[in-house]
Amino acid sequence: MHPERWKRMDDLLQRALRLPQDERRAFLRRESGGDVALDEVESLLSSHDQAGSFLEQPAVHVAAQAMALVAESPAPPVRDGQIVSHYHILQKLGGGGMGVV
């Protein structure tokens, strides 16, 4: 693809993203001037809409939400003598912020 063509498609995409979702298709039809290849911009918009909020939240917020869920429902404690899967728990050796050994 020629750089000029890519720049035009990117410009249309960025301008369309600033519009409400229900106005984008009419905008592209009006601005593309009948250029069928610029319909690729519609595909990019569709992919953008399907991506949703992916990476819109900083990772620290996602991690905090996950930690809050774990804190609300911690795993039940394992007791000495308990069998977990095919392991027989003899005794607790130690524990910390990341787990219990």
N, CA, C and O atoms as a Tinker XYZ file with bonds, in Angstrom:
   404  protein
     1  N      0.859000   -1.177000    0.000000    73     2
     2  CA     0.000000    0.000000    0.000000    64     1     3
     3  C      0.900000    1.234000    0.000000    63     2     4     5
     4  O      1.893000    1.300000    0.724000    81     3
     5  N      0.532000    2.190000   -0.816000    73     3     6
     6  CA     1.302000    3.423000   -0.904000    64     5     7
     7  C      1.127000    4.245000    0.370000    63     6     8     9
     8  O      0.044000    4.257000    0.954000    81     7
     9  N      2.175000    4.928000    0.803000    73     7    10
    10  CA     2.098000    5.732000    2.031000    64     9    11
    11  C      0.982000    6.779000    1.991000    63    10    12    13
    12  O      0.343000    7.049000    3.008000    81    11
    13  N      0.750000    7.363000    0.818000    73    11    14
    14  CA    -0.315000    8.380000    0.728000    64    13    15
    15  C     -1.686000    7.764000    0.999000    63    14    16    17
    16  O     -2.534000    8.353000    1.670000    81    15
    17  N     -1.875000    6.556000    0.455000    73    15    18
    18  CA    -3.158000    5.869000    0.641000    64    17    19
    19  C     -3.348000    5.501000    2.110000    63    18    20    21
    20  O     -4.433000    5.676000    2.663000    81    19
    21  N     -2.286000    4.988000    2.741000    73    19    22
    22  CA    -2.372000    4.639000    4.158000    64    21    23
    23  C     -2.666000    5.882000    5.002000    63    22    24    25
    24  O     -3.466000    5.821000    5.936000    81    23
    25  N     -2.028000    6.998000    4.681000    73    23    26
    26  CA    -2.279000    8.241000    5.421000    64    25    27
    27  C     -3.734000    8.654000    5.286000    63    26    28    29
    28  O     -4.354000    9.075000    6.263000    81    27
    29  N     -4.283000    8.538000    4.086000    73    27    30
    30  CA    -5.702000    8.903000    3.872000    64    29    31
    31  C     -6.619000    7.980000    4.681000    63    30    32    33
    32  O     -7.580000    8.440000    5.297000    81    31
    33  N     -6.316000    6.677000    4.678000    73    31    34
    34  CA    -7.146000    5.740000    5.438000    64    33    35
    35  C     -7.044000    6.015000    6.935000    63    34    36    37
    36  O     -8.047000    5.983000    7.648000    81    35
    37  N     -5.833000    6.283000    7.405000    73    35    38
    38  CA    -5.643000    6.571000    8.819000    64    37    39
    39  C     -6.370000    7.855000    9.213000    63    38    40    41
    40  O     -6.975000    7.933000   10.282000    81    39
    41  N     -6.304000    8.855000    8.343000    73    39    42
    42  CA    -7.009000   10.120000    8.622000    64    41    43
    43  C     -8.516000    9.877000    8.727000    63    42    44    45
    44  O     -9.162000   10.381000    9.646000    81    43
    45  N     -9.075000    9.109000    7.792000    73    43    46
    46  CA   -10.510000    8.804000    7.843000    64    45    47
    47  C    -10.860000    8.017000    9.117000    63    46    48    49
    48  O    -11.869000    8.287000    9.767000    81    47
    49  N    -10.017000    7.051000    9.456000    73    47    50
    50  CA   -10.262000    6.254000   10.659000    64    49    51
    51  C    -10.268000    7.132000   11.903000    63    50    52    53
    52  O    -11.177000    7.034000   12.727000    81    51
    53  N     -9.270000    7.978000   12.043000    73    51    54
    54  CA    -9.182000    8.829000   13.231000    64    53    55
    55  C    -10.355000    9.811000   13.312000    63    54    56    57
    56  O    -10.887000   10.058000   14.395000    81    55
    57  N    -10.749000   10.358000   12.186000    73    55    58
    58  CA   -11.894000   11.275000   12.179000    64    57    59
    59  C    -13.185000   10.537000   12.505000    63    58    60    61
    60  O    -14.038000   11.061000   13.222000    81    59
    61  N    -13.332000    9.317000   11.978000    73    59    62
    62  CA   -14.543000    8.524000   12.240000    64    61    63
    63  C    -14.625000    8.133000   13.716000    63    62    64    65
    64  O    -15.714000    8.106000   14.288000    81    63
    65  N    -13.490000    7.831000   14.331000    73    63    66
    66  CA   -13.490000    7.432000   15.742000    64    65    67
    67  C    -13.955000    8.557000   16.662000    63    66    68    69
    68  O    -14.418000    8.300000   17.773000    81    67
    69  N    -13.834000    9.780000   16.212000    73    67    70
    70  CA   -14.297000   10.916000   17.030000    64    69    71
    71  C    -15.812000   11.088000   16.992000    63    70    72    73
    72  O    -16.382000   11.820000   17.801000    81    71
    73  N    -16.454000   10.412000   16.050000    73    71    74
    74  CA   -17.912000   10.520000   15.896000    64    73    75
    75  C    -18.621000    9.459000   16.722000    63    74    76    77
    76  O    -18.032000    8.433000   17.064000    81    75
    77  N    -19.900000    9.710000   17.044000    73    75    78
    78  CA   -20.689000    8.641000   17.676000    64    77    79
    79  C    -20.758000    7.441000   16.735000    63    78    80    81
    80  O    -20.742000    7.595000   15.514000    81    79
    81  N    -20.835000    6.266000   17.308000    73    79    82
    82  CA   -20.780000    5.029000   16.525000    64    81    83
    83  C    -21.846000    4.971000   15.433000    63    82    84    85
    84  O    -21.580000    4.467000   14.341000    81    83
    85  N    -23.037000    5.475000   15.707000    73    83    86
    86  CA   -24.125000    5.382000   14.725000    64    85    87
    87  C    -23.969000    6.362000   13.557000    63    86    88    89
    88  O    -24.722000    6.271000   12.588000    81    87
    89  N    -23.012000    7.293000   13.622000    73    87    90
    90  CA   -22.802000    8.256000   12.541000    64    89    91
    91  C    -21.602000    7.908000   11.662000    63    90    92    93
    92  O    -21.382000    8.548000   10.634000    81    91
    93  N    -20.835000    6.909000   12.055000    73    91    94
    94  CA   -19.571000    6.617000   11.374000    64    93    95
    95  C    -19.754000    6.118000    9.942000    63    94    96    97
    96  O    -19.041000    6.556000    9.039000    81    95
    97  N    -20.690000    5.216000    9.732000    73    95    98
    98  CA   -20.870000    4.633000    8.390000    64    97    99
    99  C    -21.247000    5.714000    7.369000    63    98   100   101
   100  O    -20.696000    5.744000    6.269000    81    99
   101  N    -22.176000    6.591000    7.726000    73    99   102
   102  CA   -22.575000    7.662000    6.807000    64   101   103
   103  C    -21.396000    8.596000    6.533000    63   102   104   105
   104  O    -21.204000    9.051000    5.405000    81   103
   105  N    -20.611000    8.876000    7.571000    73   103   106
   106  CA   -19.434000    9.719000    7.406000    64   105   107
   107  C    -18.463000    9.095000    6.401000    63   106   108   109
   108  O    -17.964000    9.786000    5.512000    81   107
   109  N    -18.195000    7.800000    6.536000    73   107   110
   110  CA   -17.264000    7.146000    5.624000    64   109   111
   111  C    -17.783000    7.135000    4.196000    63   110   112   113
   112  O    -17.015000    7.346000    3.257000    81   111
   113  N    -19.075000    6.892000    4.021000    73   111   114
   114  CA   -19.658000    6.891000    2.673000    64   113   115
   115  C    -19.510000    8.276000    2.037000    63   114   116   117
   116  O    -19.204000    8.403000    0.851000    81   115
   117  N    -19.730000    9.284000    2.832000    73   115   118
   118  CA   -19.662000   10.662000    2.342000    64   117   119
   119  C    -18.217000   11.067000    2.032000    63   118   120   121
   120  O    -17.960000   11.702000    1.009000    81   119
   121  N    -17.288000   10.709000    2.895000    73   119   122
   122  CA   -15.909000   11.158000    2.776000    64   121   123
   123  C    -15.045000   10.310000    1.846000    63   122   124   125
   124  O    -14.037000   10.795000    1.333000    81   123
   125  N    -15.423000    9.056000    1.621000    73   123   126
   126  CA   -14.576000    8.179000    0.812000    64   125   127
   127  C    -14.676000    8.485000   -0.672000    63   126   128   129
   128  O    -13.826000    8.053000   -1.451000    81   127
   129  N    -15.695000    9.218000   -1.072000    73   127   130
   130  CA   -15.835000    9.580000   -2.481000    64   129   131
   131  C    -16.037000    8.385000   -3.385000    63   130   132   133
   132  O    -15.619000    8.412000   -4.543000    81   131
   133  N    -16.668000    7.335000   -2.883000    73   131   134
   134  CA   -16.943000    6.162000   -3.691000    64   133   135
   135  C    -15.755000    5.228000   -3.859000    63   134   136   137
   136  O    -15.833000    4.262000   -4.618000    81   135
   137  N    -14.661000    5.500000   -3.166000    73   135   138
   138  CA   -13.479000    4.652000   -3.250000    64   137   139
   139  C    -13.735000    3.358000   -2.476000    63   138   140   141
   140  O    -13.749000    3.361000   -1.245000    81   139
   141  N    -13.934000    2.272000   -3.187000    73   139   142
   142  CA   -14.295000    0.998000   -2.577000    64   141   143
   143  C    -13.186000    0.509000   -1.642000    63   142   144   145
   144  O    -13.482000   -0.076000   -0.599000    81   143
   145  N    -11.932000    0.734000   -1.989000    73   143   146
   146  CA   -10.825000    0.262000   -1.158000    64   145   147
   147  C    -10.845000    0.914000    0.222000    63   146   148   149
   148  O    -10.336000    0.344000    1.188000    81   147
   149  N    -11.423000    2.093000    0.315000    73   147   150
   150  CA   -11.489000    2.762000    1.618000    64   149   151
   151  C    -12.519000    2.120000    2.532000    63   150   152   153
   152  O    -12.649000    2.500000    3.696000    81   151
   153  N    -13.256000    1.142000    2.003000    73   151   154
   154  CA   -14.155000    0.369000    2.860000    64   153   155
   155  C    -13.366000   -0.406000    3.910000    63   154   156   157
   156  O    -13.920000   -0.852000    4.915000    81   155
   157  N    -12.060000   -0.560000    3.663000    73   155   158
   158  CA   -11.211000   -1.207000    4.656000    64   157   159
   159  C    -11.262000   -0.452000    5.982000    63   158   160   161
   160  O    -11.082000   -1.040000    7.048000    81   159
   161  N    -11.505000    0.834000    5.907000    73   159   162
   162  CA   -11.617000    1.636000    7.130000    64   161   163
   163  C    -12.797000    1.135000    7.960000    63   162   164   165
   164  O    -12.725000    1.116000    9.189000    81   163
   165  N    -13.874000    0.734000    7.306000    73   163   166
   166  CA   -15.015000    0.176000    8.041000    64   165   167
   167  C    -14.602000   -1.080000    8.789000    63   166   168   169
   168  O    -15.035000   -1.304000    9.920000    81   167
   169  N    -13.775000   -1.890000    8.168000    73   167   170
   170  CA   -13.291000   -3.097000    8.824000    64   169   171
   171  C    -12.454000   -2.737000   10.055000    63   170   172   173
   172  O    -12.572000   -3.383000   11.096000    81   171
   173  N    -11.619000   -1.719000    9.938000    73   171   174
   174  CA   -10.819000   -1.263000   11.079000    64   173   175
   175  C    -11.709000   -0.739000   12.196000    63   174   176   177
   176  O    -11.452000   -0.993000   13.373000    81   175
   177  N    -12.754000   -0.008000   11.825000    73   175   178
   178  CA   -13.694000    0.498000   12.832000    64   177   179
   179  C    -14.405000   -0.647000   13.535000    63   178   180   181
   180  O    -14.594000   -0.622000   14.751000    81   179
   181  N    -14.794000   -1.641000   12.768000    73   179   182
   182  CA   -15.471000   -2.792000   13.352000    64   181   183
   183  C    -14.555000   -3.505000   14.338000    63   182   184   185
   184  O    -14.986000   -3.888000   15.425000    81   183
   185  N    -13.303000   -3.684000   13.963000    73   183   186
   186  CA   -12.341000   -4.316000   14.865000    64   185   187
   187  C    -12.149000   -3.475000   16.127000    63   186   188   189
   188  O    -12.041000   -4.011000   17.230000    81   187
   189  N    -12.109000   -2.182000   15.956000    73   187   190
   190  CA   -11.963000   -1.277000   17.102000    64   189   191
   191  C    -13.146000   -1.414000   18.051000    63   190   192   193
   192  O    -12.966000   -1.468000   19.268000    81   191
   193  N    -14.348000   -1.471000   17.500000    73   191   194
   194  CA   -15.549000   -1.583000   18.328000    64   193   195
   195  C    -15.607000   -2.924000   19.051000    63   194   196   197
   196  O    -16.049000   -2.990000   20.198000    81   195
   197  N    -15.167000   -3.987000   18.392000    73   195   198
   198  CA   -15.185000   -5.306000   19.006000    64   197   199
   199  C    -14.123000   -5.444000   20.091000    63   198   200   201
   200  O    -14.275000   -6.243000   21.015000    81   199
   201  N    -13.055000   -4.672000   19.981000    73   199   202
   202  CA   -11.983000   -4.761000   20.979000    64   201   203
   203  C    -12.453000   -4.260000   22.332000    63   202   204   205
   204  O    -11.898000   -4.649000   23.360000    81   203
   205  N    -13.448000   -3.417000   22.350000    73   203   206
   206  CA   -13.984000   -2.922000   23.616000    64   205   207
   207  C    -12.964000   -2.145000   24.412000    63   206   208   209
   208  O    -12.273000   -1.272000   23.886000    81   207
   209  N    -12.879000   -2.471000   25.683000    73   207   210
   210  CA   -12.028000   -1.689000   26.577000    64   209   211
   211  C    -10.640000   -2.301000   26.750000    63   210   212   213
   212  O     -9.943000   -1.992000   27.716000    81   211
   213  N    -10.245000   -3.145000   25.842000    73   211   214
   214  CA    -8.945000   -3.776000   25.948000    64   213   215
   215  C     -7.846000   -2.728000   26.098000    63   214   216   217
   216  O     -7.689000   -1.854000   25.246000    81   215
   217  N     -7.103000   -2.823000   27.168000    73   215   218
   218  CA    -5.986000   -1.942000   27.492000    64   217   219
   219  C     -6.377000   -0.487000   27.728000    63   218   220   221
   220  O     -5.508000    0.384000   27.722000    81   219
   221  N     -7.638000   -0.206000   27.933000    73   219   222
   222  CA    -8.017000    1.158000   28.252000    64   221   223
   223  C     -7.807000    1.470000   29.725000    63   222   224   225
   224  O     -7.704000    2.636000   30.106000    81   223
   225  N     -7.742000    0.433000   30.557000    73   223   226
   226  CA    -7.461000    0.613000   31.970000    64   225   227
   227  C     -5.995000    0.302000   32.219000    63   226   228   229
   228  O     -5.473000   -0.671000   31.675000    81   227
   229  N     -5.319000    1.111000   33.032000    73   227   230
   230  CA    -3.944000    0.782000   33.369000    64   229   231
   231  C     -3.874000   -0.578000   34.073000    63   230   232   233
   232  O     -4.798000   -0.960000   34.791000    81   231
   233  N     -2.786000   -1.294000   33.862000    73   231   234
   234  CA    -2.628000   -2.638000   34.414000    64   233   235
   235  C     -2.753000   -2.650000   35.928000    63   234   236   237
   236  O     -3.242000   -3.623000   36.503000    81   235
   237  N     -2.317000   -1.577000   36.580000    73   235   238
   238  CA    -2.384000   -1.540000   38.045000    64   237   239
   239  C     -3.836000   -1.602000   38.528000    63   238   240   241
   240  O     -4.114000   -2.188000   39.574000    81   239
   241  N     -4.759000   -1.004000   37.779000    73   239   242
   242  CA    -6.173000   -1.059000   38.160000    64   241   243
   243  C     -6.730000   -2.467000   37.987000    63   242   244   245
   244  O     -7.494000   -2.946000   38.825000    81   243
   245  N     -6.350000   -3.119000   36.908000    73   243   246
   246  CA    -6.807000   -4.489000   36.666000    64   245   247
   247  C     -6.265000   -5.408000   37.751000    63   246   248   249
   248  O     -6.990000   -6.262000   38.261000    81   247
   249  N     -4.995000   -5.239000   38.108000    73   247   250
   250  CA    -4.389000   -6.064000   39.155000    64   249   251
   251  C     -5.069000   -5.811000   40.500000    63   250   252   253
   252  O     -5.297000   -6.752000   41.261000    81   251
   253  N     -5.394000   -4.559000   40.799000    73   251   254
   254  CA    -6.068000   -4.239000   42.062000    64   253   255
   255  C     -7.451000   -4.883000   42.125000    63   254   256   257
   256  O     -7.860000   -5.378000   43.174000    81   255
   257  N     -8.162000   -4.876000   41.013000    73   255   258
   258  CA    -9.475000   -5.515000   40.986000    64   257   259
   259  C     -9.344000   -7.019000   41.202000    63   258   260   261
   260  O    -10.149000   -7.614000   41.917000    81   259
   261  N     -8.343000   -7.632000   40.594000    73   259   262
   262  CA    -8.140000   -9.068000   40.764000    64   261   263
   263  C     -7.788000   -9.394000   42.209000    63   262   264   265
   264  O     -8.278000  -10.376000   42.766000    81   263
   265  N     -6.939000   -8.569000   42.816000    73   263   266
   266  CA    -6.562000   -8.800000   44.211000    64   265   267
   267  C     -7.763000   -8.639000   45.136000    63   266   268   269
   268  O     -7.897000   -9.368000   46.119000    81   267
   269  N     -8.626000   -7.693000   44.823000    73   267   270
   270  CA    -9.819000   -7.485000   45.649000    64   269   271
   271  C    -10.727000   -8.708000   45.578000    63   270   272   273
   272  O    -11.307000   -9.107000   46.587000    81   271
   273  N    -10.853000   -9.299000   44.406000    73   271   274
   274  CA   -11.674000  -10.506000   44.268000    64   273   275
   275  C    -11.101000  -11.656000   45.078000    63   274   276   277
   276  O    -11.845000  -12.397000   45.719000    81   275
   277  N     -9.785000  -11.810000   45.054000    73   275   278
   278  CA    -9.139000  -12.874000   45.812000    64   277   279
   279  C     -9.326000  -12.633000   47.308000    63   278   280   281
   280  O     -9.569000  -13.572000   48.065000    81   279
   281  N     -9.213000  -11.382000   47.731000    73   279   282
   282  CA    -9.368000  -11.061000   49.151000    64   281   283
   283  C    -10.793000  -11.337000   49.626000    63   282   284   285
   284  O    -11.001000  -11.701000   50.783000    81   283
   285  N    -11.770000  -11.164000   48.741000    73   283   286
   286  CA   -13.167000  -11.399000   49.109000    64   285   287
   287  C    -13.461000  -12.889000   49.286000    63   286   288   289
   288  O    -14.289000  -13.265000   50.116000    81   287
   289  N    -12.796000  -13.720000   48.521000    73   287   290
   290  CA   -13.066000  -15.160000   48.603000    64   289   291
   291  C    -11.752000  -15.933000   48.635000    63   290   292   293
   292  O    -11.384000  -16.572000   47.650000    81   291
   293  N    -11.039000  -15.878000   49.770000    73   291   294
   294  CA    -9.766000  -16.594000   49.835000    64   293   295
   295  C     -9.978000  -18.100000   49.776000    63   294   296   297
   296  O    -11.054000  -18.607000   50.092000    81   295
   297  N     -8.938000  -18.796000   49.369000    73   295   298
   298  CA    -9.003000  -20.256000   49.300000    64   297   299
   299  C     -9.146000  -20.814000   50.714000    63   298   300   301
   300  O     -8.586000  -20.260000   51.660000    81   299
   301  N     -9.887000  -21.901000   50.859000    73   299   302
   302  CA   -10.028000  -22.496000   52.191000    64   301   303
   303  C     -8.670000  -23.007000   52.680000    63   302   304   305
   304  O     -7.855000  -23.463000   51.879000    81   303
   305  N     -8.427000  -22.932000   53.985000    73   303   306
   306  CA    -7.122000  -23.379000   54.493000    64   305   307
   307  C     -6.962000  -24.891000   54.327000    63   306   308   309
   308  O     -7.931000  -25.649000   54.388000    81   307
   309  N     -5.732000  -25.298000   54.119000    73   307   310
   310  CA    -5.409000  -26.722000   54.014000    64   309   311
   311  C     -4.943000  -27.184000   55.392000    63   310   312   313
   312  O     -4.117000  -26.530000   56.029000    81   311
   313  N     -5.477000  -28.309000   55.841000    73   311   314
   314  CA    -5.154000  -28.816000   57.183000    64   313   315
   315  C     -4.124000  -29.941000   57.105000    63   314   316   317
   316  O     -4.027000  -30.645000   56.099000    81   315
   317  N     -3.371000  -30.094000   58.168000    73   315   318
   318  CA    -2.447000  -31.229000   58.263000    64   317   319
   319  C     -3.239000  -32.519000   58.111000    63   318   320   321
   320  O     -4.321000  -32.665000   58.680000    81   319
   321  N     -2.693000  -33.449000   57.343000    73   319   322
   322  CA    -3.360000  -34.724000   57.151000    64   321   323
   323  C     -4.344000  -34.743000   55.987000    63   322   324   325
   324  O     -4.818000  -35.811000   55.598000    81   323
   325  N     -4.655000  -33.588000   55.433000    73   323   326
   326  CA    -5.619000  -33.507000   54.324000    64   325   327
   327  C     -4.993000  -34.054000   53.040000    63   326   328   329
   328  O     -3.783000  -33.947000   52.842000    81   327
   329  N     -5.806000  -34.628000   52.185000    73   327   330
   330  CA    -5.349000  -35.100000   50.878000    64   329   331
   331  C     -5.876000  -34.142000   49.816000    63   330   332   333
   332  O     -7.081000  -33.910000   49.710000    81   331
   333  N     -4.946000  -33.586000   49.030000    73   331   334
   334  CA    -5.273000  -32.674000   47.935000    64   333   335
   335  C     -4.773000  -33.323000   46.657000    63   334   336   337
   336  O     -3.571000  -33.512000   46.472000    81   335
   337  N     -5.713000  -33.666000   45.768000    73   335   338
   338  CA    -5.401000  -34.408000   44.551000    64   337   339
   339  C     -4.745000  -35.713000   44.965000    63   338   340   341
   340  O     -5.371000  -36.515000   45.657000    81   339
   341  N     -3.523000  -35.946000   44.570000    73   339   342
   342  CA    -2.844000  -37.178000   44.968000    64   341   343
   343  C     -1.744000  -36.907000   46.005000    63   342   344   345
   344  O     -0.879000  -37.750000   46.243000    81   343
   345  N     -1.796000  -35.705000   46.620000    73   343   346
   346  CA    -0.813000  -35.338000   47.636000    64   345   347
   347  C     -1.408000  -35.472000   49.036000    63   346   348   349
   348  O     -2.572000  -35.144000   49.266000    81   347
   349  N     -0.603000  -35.951000   49.945000    73   347   350
   350  CA    -1.000000  -36.068000   51.353000    64   349   351
   351  C     -0.252000  -34.970000   52.117000    63   350   352   353
   352  O      0.977000  -34.981000   52.185000    81   351
   353  N     -1.000000  -34.025000   52.690000    73   351   354
   354  CA    -0.398000  -32.894000   53.395000    64   353   355
   355  C      0.059000  -33.348000   54.777000    63   354   356   357
   356  O     -0.744000  -33.793000   55.597000    81   355
   357  N      1.365000  -33.228000   55.022000    73   355   358
   358  CA     1.899000  -33.600000   56.330000    64   357   359
   359  C      1.833000  -32.430000   57.291000    63   358   360   361
   360  O      1.281000  -32.551000   58.385000    81   359
   361  N      2.396000  -31.289000   56.886000    73   359   362
   362  CA     2.359000  -30.114000   57.748000    64   361   363
   363  C      2.707000  -28.856000   56.944000    63   362   364   365
   364  O      3.299000  -28.945000   55.868000    81   363
   365  N      2.350000  -27.732000   57.454000    73   363   366
   366  CA     2.660000  -26.451000   56.846000    64   365   367
   367  C      4.120000  -26.113000   57.149000    63   366   368   369
   368  O      4.557000  -26.170000   58.298000    81   367
   369  N      4.869000  -25.759000   56.094000    73   367   370
   370  CA     6.280000  -25.370000   56.273000    64   369   371
   371  C      6.426000  -23.864000   56.429000    63   370   372   373
   372  O      7.293000  -23.388000   57.161000    81   371
   373  N      5.571000  -23.119000   55.736000    73   371   374
   374  CA     5.654000  -21.662000   55.785000    64   373   375
   375  C      4.646000  -21.054000   54.835000    63   374   376   377
   376  O      3.992000  -21.754000   54.062000    81   375
   377  N      4.532000  -19.747000   54.907000    73   375   378
   378  CA     3.593000  -19.055000   54.039000    64   377   379
   379  C      3.986000  -17.604000   53.888000    63   378   380   381
   380  O      4.775000  -17.067000   54.666000    81   379
   381  N      3.425000  -16.986000   52.879000    73   379   382
   382  CA     3.702000  -15.571000   52.628000    64   381   383
   383  C      2.615000  -14.977000   51.762000    63   382   384   385
   384  O      1.518000  -15.520000   51.637000    81   383
   385  N      2.950000  -13.852000   51.171000    73   383   386
   386  CA     1.976000  -13.134000   50.358000    64   385   387
   387  C      1.551000  -13.854000   49.113000    63   386   388   389
   388  O      0.478000  -13.571000   48.580000    81   387
   389  N      2.362000  -14.789000   48.620000    73   387   390
   390  CA     2.062000  -15.467000   47.358000    64   389   391
   391  C      1.553000  -16.891000   47.546000    63   390   392   393
   392  O      1.136000  -17.525000   46.576000    81   391
   393  N      1.580000  -17.405000   48.766000    73   391   394
   394  CA     1.076000  -18.765000   48.934000    64   393   395
   395  C      1.593000  -19.416000   50.192000    63   394   396   397
   396  O      2.249000  -18.788000   51.024000    81   395
   397  N      1.279000  -20.698000   50.310000    73   395   398
   398  CA     1.641000  -21.505000   51.467000    64   397   399
   399  C      2.376000  -22.741000   50.982000    63   398   400   401
   400  O      1.996000  -23.350000   49.981000    81   399
   401  N      3.428000  -23.107000   51.695000    73   399   402
   402  CA     4.198000  -24.309000   51.360000    64   401   403
   403  C      4.010000  -25.325000   52.462000    63   402   404
   404  O      4.568000  -26.420000   52.394000    81   403
